[in-house]
Amino acid sequence: MHGVYFIKMSRSYRFPLFAAMRSDGRTLVVQIADALRQAILTGFYASGELLPPMRELCRAAGVSMIVMNEVVAKLTAEGLVNPRRGVGCVVLGGKDRIWKGRVLFVVPESDGSYFTNVMLGAVRESLMKEGWLFHQVTLGCDSQERHDFSRLDVALRVSTDLALTLWERKDILQALSKAEVPFVTISERPSEIPGCAGHIRYPHRAFVRDFVDDCVTAGIRSVEQVGFMRSSYTAASALRRAGIDVKETVIPPANGMASTIMDVKQPVMDAFMKRLANGKASAHLPDLFYFDDDNVAEAALSALAYNGIKIPHDVRVVAFSNAGLGPCFPVPLARVVMDPVASGRTVARAALSYLTGHGIPSDAVIKPAYMRGPSFPVGNFAKKGSKR
């Protein structure tokens, strides 16, 4: 029971400036719920006011009734609205749900990866379970990669206890510093910008030493690292220092943008099919392929299998992957693995430690792990026809 509310009736409904963005890594439900929650918390919709009719909200946001019903159920569970039959959706203003505070997660629009999206979901779930309101802001960029801070400016109108930032983007950190909002970075190095409350370490190359040691032990002389962009999970420099010849192959996504999975996969598939068209003898296969992206790996492995390339007999393979996902292959793959759920829980634990006055723990680390597999046997194995 929410008690009695004075409802402000009006035929002219107001709509916040929002619309579903298919390029946004968040689900449509999360996007619209975040926008309406922000409108309520900033006072755009006052306590006792009616939200616009569901169909009007759907039309304004560009989503279906199914999505909007889930949004309303989410906001109802948070105590922000009260749907009433025959009346409409009444804004409660959050007064029936006591939150301990608010955490803001700022994400560059360019990072809409599976890992980031799942990690954010785990952070959201953990913080809200402990009574902290969670809000995500995705910052768009112009053609010169300058961030648009209009969304962040709106988000910061509401009291914020802590901001979390992915990677060390100086312009984002400077904006938070100027707003006097304490922030925690998730990056390889701590930030020296005023206002930084701590650092969650993200050493992208934590797997490299074990990987290179196995390459040396196995007598690998040539490695081809394949990706669709310049990767944070590169091992090229360390391999070269170990005396191994390295070729770095970048196959750009379709139209230069990785908007969908197929934008990444199709160019890779086409490139490998063309490379293998005249047989493996002319394909100049390395001793080992290291695919630094899971979608790249899936496409390349499909082309290799189609053309009869045997793994690990003809070439050995190590592939980046997210825990619990592909690429799937008849031969279990050696992998560089990131676990987005475990990483999100680590970030949430660190944030909760800070919010309860204990600071960011020194052991707050998320990192990739190298896992051996039959696609890269280590020992006395040698490729057929190779001279060692």
Buried (B, 14 or more C-beta within 10 A) or exposed (E): EEEEBEBEEEEEBEBBEBEBBEEBBBBBBBBBBBBBBBBBBEEBBEBEBBBBEBEEBBEBBBBEEEBBBBBBBBBBEBBBBBBEEEEBBBBBBBEBEEBBEBBBBBBBBBBBBBBBBBBBBBBBBBBBEBEBBBBBBBBBEEEEEEBEBEBBEBBBEBEBBBBBBBBBBEEBBBBBBEBEBBBBBBBBEBBEBEBBBBBBBBBBBBBBEBBBBBBEEBBBBBBBBBBBBEBEBBBBEBBEEBEBEBEBBEBBBBEEEBBBBBBBBBBBBBBBBEBBEEEBEEBEBBBBBBBBBBBBBBBBBBBBBEBEBEBBEBBBBBBBBBBEBBBEBEBEBBBBBBBBBEBBBBBBBBBBBBBEEEEBBEEBBBBBEBBBBBBBBBEEEEBEEEEE
